[in-house]
Structure formats: C-alpha cells, structure tokens
Amino acid sequence: MITDRRWVLAGLAATGLSACAGGGGAPATRTQYKAVPNAGFDAWLDGFRGRAAANGVSSTTIDRAFRSAGYLPEVIERDRNQTEFRRSLEDYFALTASDEKVATGRQMMARHNATLSAIESRYGVEKQIVVAIWGIESQYGARRGDVPVISAAATLAYDGRRRQLFENQLIAALKILQAGDVSPEGLVGSWAGAMGHTQFIPTSYLAFAVDFNGDGRRDIWSDDPTDALASAAAYLDRNGWRYGQPWVVEALPGTSGGSVIQPQRPGPSFRTYANFNTIKTYNNSTNYALAVGYLANRIAGGGPLQTPFGPDAGGLTQADRQELQRRLTRAGYDTGGDDGVLGPKSQAAISAYQAANGLPVTGQGTAELLARLR
C-alpha cells in the first residue's frame, strides 16, 4: 500500500507528517469547511454516479452520502497552497518524538495495556510500535480530523488534478458507508481524507481495517481507539512485520547487523532492519520510519539519542533555537512555542523582529541574531 499512502503525504505536507504540529510548535489554525453551490461539481457528480454504481455502490448509498455533502473550496485552497518545507531529522524528532510525546506514549501504553497486549498477541506487532504510530499520526487521538471525507474526496476528484486517485478514494469511502461501519456524519478526517486515530485513507481502510472489539463495526473514528490500533497492527502484519526482530537502533559500539544510515550530518547514525522497511510501507519516508522506531524504543523505556546533532546552517543548536524562540516571544514576537523548530511561524517572528530593528529581513535564525536578543 505504499502508493496509497504517498498521496496522503503529499496531501498533508503538513503533519504530515500527517499529524505533526506545524512550524514553531503551534497547531495549524483550524479551517472552517463549508460546502457551497457549484454547477460544475453537480455536473461531475451526475457522471460519477454511474462510475460508482459500476463499482458496486448502490444509488441509495450515493443519495445518502451526498445529502449533506458538496463542494469544499477550502480543500482546493489547501491543495493548491501546500508549501514545501523540508524538516531536518532533528526537527522532525523534536516534533514527533519529544520528551512530552514519549511521556504521553508511556501513559497511553499503560492505560490501554490489556487491549494492546491482545493486539500484539493476535497480529504479532509489538505494542510500542502501534502506540508510536498512534502518537505520530494523530497525537494519540487528539487530532483525528473533522473534515467530511465524502465532500473532501469528491471535491478533489472533481478538481481533476488527481481525478482517478481521488475517485478511487471516494468510491472506497462510499463502500465504507454502505457496509455500515460509520454514518455519513461520522465519516470525517483530514482535508485530504486520512481518517481516525491511525490516519487510514479509505482504500487502506477497506484493505486492512478490523473489528477488534467485536461490536460489528470497524470503527477507527470514535474515542475508543481499539479498532484503529488493531487495524494499524493488521496493516503492519500483512506487510511483513517480523515479531521479536529489531526495527531501528542508534548505531553505537555493541550494535550489529542491519544497514547503517546517517540521514543528517553531523548527527547520529542508525542501524535499520527488515521491520524498518515494513514501517515505510505505512509512510514511505525514512524520517517517518526513524521517528516511529525511535519513539517506540523510548516508549518501551529506552533512553534518548547518545550522539548529538550539530549546529544548523545558522550556527544554532536545538537548545539555541529554543532560547531564540523564548527571547523573541518575550520581545513580543510570537513563535508559537519553544520546541527548537524554526518553522513558518518562527520564521515570521524573526522577519518581523528584523524589520522592526532595521536588519536585513531573512527570516532565518542565526547565532548573531541570538546574541543580539541576549
């Protein structure tokens, strides 16, 4: 399912990392999604009905699904305005595997230990891996998405830029409704259609979602994360997970085997094993798979990385960047937090400070700028 997951990554050039916090640590501003009349969309929908029927979707299901669905201009705006912001591995870890995320993951593993143990027993996927995916994909269920999936997928299919891709997702979403797993009102997710605690797209849901609690529905949306966590484990199991085998460790004296990679120089090296590649089927990103593996290790009691990352291009360490954010905030320039990630909000704060103080406006954090703020 690598291909299926790639469009989510493109769609959520967020989180996406599908569910990661935005630059500077502040959550993205919530967008209000409201269907509006669109004659072209209505004409496209008339043609789509026949294609959906040919794929086994009943007219009753289509009518029920589109009773309250429609064209969402905000989805097109989000799709058109994705910014290409490449994070360093250090920044990625700061957002996805922070000490706070580790602590919450340990709490969640303890709270749901009986369920996670049963999932581990059935699917042969270690519980800490499942919890790590949960934490990275939706912040342990705190950010599951609230955009109507039928409207979002239909809007993107009508738009035409990736029509077949999103028509396939829309048909899958309609089949989810037809099966009775969720109501049209409950079928919500991200603006690009990733759903629930573990951010499944509709086609992945049809292929891998399971009813683990036995209530007759594969419910990945509700406050109870049981089915979602089991579905993530089922996904990994079906894609080759090997129970009891390593996934990734920091490459230090005494470690052996696997393949050694060093994604950021200077910085730690990692030994990756076959299970690492299975994590990449969930999200085909080396940084993502490293973050899942590292967060899982920490949740299970492991310590932080022993090899530090070096200063960035501006001469700042992570501690320096955190200090820079705190000092800018105290000076009246809101960075949205002090996680040490100089994302868009921190860059805007830097630019505003530079402009107000007669400095060249670059938006970049530097050792010189930090020294001035001190």
N, C-alpha and C positions, 0 to 999 in steps of 0.2 A: 504493500500500500504506500510505497514511498511517493509515487506520483500524486496520489490523492492528498497526501499531507503537504506537498510542496506549495499547492495553491493557497493553503491556509497561511503558510509562512509569508507568501507574497502579500496576501490579503491583510495580514496583521503585522506588517512591517513595523508595527507597534513596538509586542509582547513579546512581537510575538513571540520574537518570542511571544508567542501568542498571548501570554498573560503577564508579562513582566511590566513593572512600573515604568513610566515614562522618564525622560531625562531629568536629572536633578532629583529624582526620587518622588516627585509629585504624581499622583494618579492623573490620567488624562481627564480633561473636562468632559463631563457626560453630555452627549449629544442627544437632543430630542428627535426621535424618528417618527414622522407622521406621514401617512400615505396621502398623496394629492392626486387629483384627476389628471390623467394623461391619455389622450386619444390614441397615440401610437402604442402605448403599453397595452391598452384594451384590445387593439387590433392584433398585436402579437399574441396576447393571451388566447384569443379566439383560435389562432392557428396552433398554439401549443396544446390545446385541449385534445386535439386528435393525436398528437405525438405521445401525450401522456396515456391516453387510452390504449394506444398500440403497445405500450409498455406495462399494461396491466393495472392502470389506475382507473378506478370507476368514476363515472360522471358525478355520482353522489359525493365522493371524496373531494373531487375538484371544487364542486359548488360549495361544500362546507369549508374547505380551506380558504377559498378566496372571498368568502362572505365579508370578512373584515380585513383582507389583505389588499395590497395595492402598491403603487409605485412610490419608492422612497428616494427622493432626490438627495438626501443626506448620505445615502450609501454610495451613490455615484460620486459625490464630492469627496468622500473618504477614499474611494478607489482611485480617483484622479490625483489626489494630493498626498499620496504616500511619499514621505521623504526617505531618502537613502541615508541612513545613519548607522554606520558600521561601528559597533562597540568593540573595544579591546576585550580579551578574555578576562582581564582583571575587572573591568567594568561589569561585564556580564555576570561574573561570580558575585560582585558586590550587590547586584540586583536580585539574583536568583538563589544565592546560597549564602546569604549574610548570616551573622550570628543570630539575628532575630528570626530569620526563616528556619534555621536549624532548631532553635528552641521551640518554635511553634510546631515543627515537624515531629519533634520528640513527644510533645504533648498530644498531638493527634494520633501518633502511633500507640501511645499508651491508652488513650481514650477508646480507640477502635481496635484494640489488640485482638479481641476474640474474633471479630469479623476478618481482620487482616490475616490472622493465623489460618482461618478456614480457607480464605482465598489462596494463601500460599500453599496450603496442602492440596487444594484441587488443581491449581494451574502450575505449580512448581516455579513460581516467581517470588523472590524474596520480598517480604513486606516493606522493607525500607526503600526499595526501588519504586514500588507502587506509590508510597507516600511522597517520595521525591517528585515523581511525575505530577501528582496531585498539587503539590506546592508550587511547582513551576508553571503549570498550565492555568490554574485558577486561584492561586494563593489560598490553597486548602478550601476551596469552595466559596471564597469571599467575592470572587469576580467571575461569575459564570456567564454573564452576558444577559441582556434583556431586550435584544432586537428580535422582532418576529422573523423567524427563519424563512417562512414561505415568502414573505414580502421581499426580504433581502436577496434571496436566491433568484426570485422572479425578476427583480429589478436588474440584477447583474446579467441575467440571461438575456433579457430584453435589450440591454445596452449593447450587447453584441461583441464587445472586445474579446470576451472568452465565452461565447454563447454556448457551445456544446458542453464545456466544462460545467457551467452553472445550470444548464438544463438537466444534466445528469444529476447534479446535487438536488435540484428542485424535485425531480421525479422520485429520488430516494426519500426526500423529506415527505412527499405525499404518501409514499408507501409506509412510512413510519406512522403517519396519521391513520392510514387505512387499517393498519394492524392493531390500532387501539392502544399503543404504548403511551400516548400523550394526547392531550387536547390541542386544538389549534392555538388556544391562548397560552398553553404551557410550552409550546414548541418555540423556544427562544434561544438566542445565543449571541455570538459576536456579530458585527455588521457583515462579516464575510461568511457566516454560517457555522462556525465552530461552536459546539454545544456542550453544556454541562460541566461537571466537576473536572473531567479529564479532556474536555475540548475535542470531542469527536465531530468530524464532519459527517453529513448524512450517509454517504456511501460507506464510510468506515463503520458507522453505527450498524447499518444493515449487515455488514460482514462479520462484526466482532462483538457487538453489544450482547450482554447476557442478563437474564433474570436470576440473580443470585439469591435474593431473599424470598423467592418463590411466591410473589404476590400476583403473578400472571402478566406483569409488565416489565419491560427493560427500561427502568426509569433512571436516567442519568442527570435529571434536572432538579429533583426535589432536594430538600435539605438533608435527607438521608443519603449519604454518599455510597452506600453499599454496592448498588448495581454498577455505578460508574467505576469504582475501584476494581471490582471484579472484571469489568469489561476491559480496563487497561491491562490487567494481568492476562486475560484471554488473548488480547492483541499480541502481547509480547510472546506468549506461549506459542501461538500459531506462527509467529515469525522467527522461531528458532531459539528461544531463550533456553539456556542450559543451567538448571538449578545446581547450586553449590559451586559454580565456577565463577571466577572473578570477572569484573567488568572494566574497572579502571582504578589504578593506584598511582600515587606520585612515584616517579622513578627515583628511588633512593638506594643507597647500599643495602643489600639484602633482598631486594626485589628482583624478580627474574621473569623471563618469558614474555610473550606478547610482542607488540610493536611499540617502539618508543617514539613519541611525538612531542614537539615543543612549539605550541601554537603562537606564543608571544615571547620575543627575545628583548631584553633579559626577562626570565621568568621560569617557573617550574616546568619540568618535563614529566610526561605521564606514560605509564605502560598501559596499553589498551589491549583487550582480549576479545574473543568472539562475541560475548554478550554486549560489548560496546557497540558493535555493528548492528545488533538487534535493536538497541535503543535508537540508533539512527534511522531505523525504519519508521519509528514514531514521529521523528522530526529529523530530516536529513541535513543536520547541521552538526559539525564537530563541536562547536562551543556548547550547543544544547546537550549533546550526549555527555560531554565532560561535566557540565553542571549537574545533570541528573545523577551521574555516578558519584561525583564529589559530595553532593547534598545527601545522597543515600548513605554514603560512608559516615558522614558527620552525624546524621540522624541515628545511626546504629551505634554511635559512641566514639567514632574516630575523631582525631584532632584536626586542627587547621593545617593548611599547607606549610611545609617547613622551608621551602625556597621562596624568597620574596620576589615580587615583581619589581623591576627597576623603575626609575623616574620616567615620566612620559616625555613627549617631544618638547613640552614647555618646562621641563626640569622639575616637575612636581611628582611626589609620591602620592599614594592614596591618602595618607594622613595629611599631607599638604593640601590636597584638593578639598578634603573635609574642612580644614581650617579656613581655606579660601571661601568656601560656601558660608561658613558661620560668620566670618567677618563681613562679607557682602550683605548678608541678611541683617546683621546689626547696623550696618550703614544705611539700611533702607532699601536694599535691592534684593528682592525675594528670589531665592534659588530653588524653593520648593523642598528643601531638606538638606541634609549634610551627609549623604551617602558616599561622597567622593566621586560621583559620576557626573561629569560636566556635560550633561545633555542639553537639549534645546532651551529649557528654562534657565539653567545656569548660564548658558551662553548669552541669552538675552539679558540677564542681570549684569554680566560682565560688560556687555556692549553698552548698556545704559550707564554704568559707572564710568566707563572710559569716555563716553560722550560728555558726561557731566563734568569731567575733570580735565578736559582738553587733551585727552590721549588719543592716539590712533585707535579707531574702533575696529577691533578684530574678533571680539567675542571669544578669544582664546585665553585660557588660564596659563600664566607663566610665573616663574619664580620671582621675577621683577615685580609683577602685579601684587603678589602676595606680600613681598617686602614693603611695598608702598602702603598696603592696607594695615600692616602691622604698625 
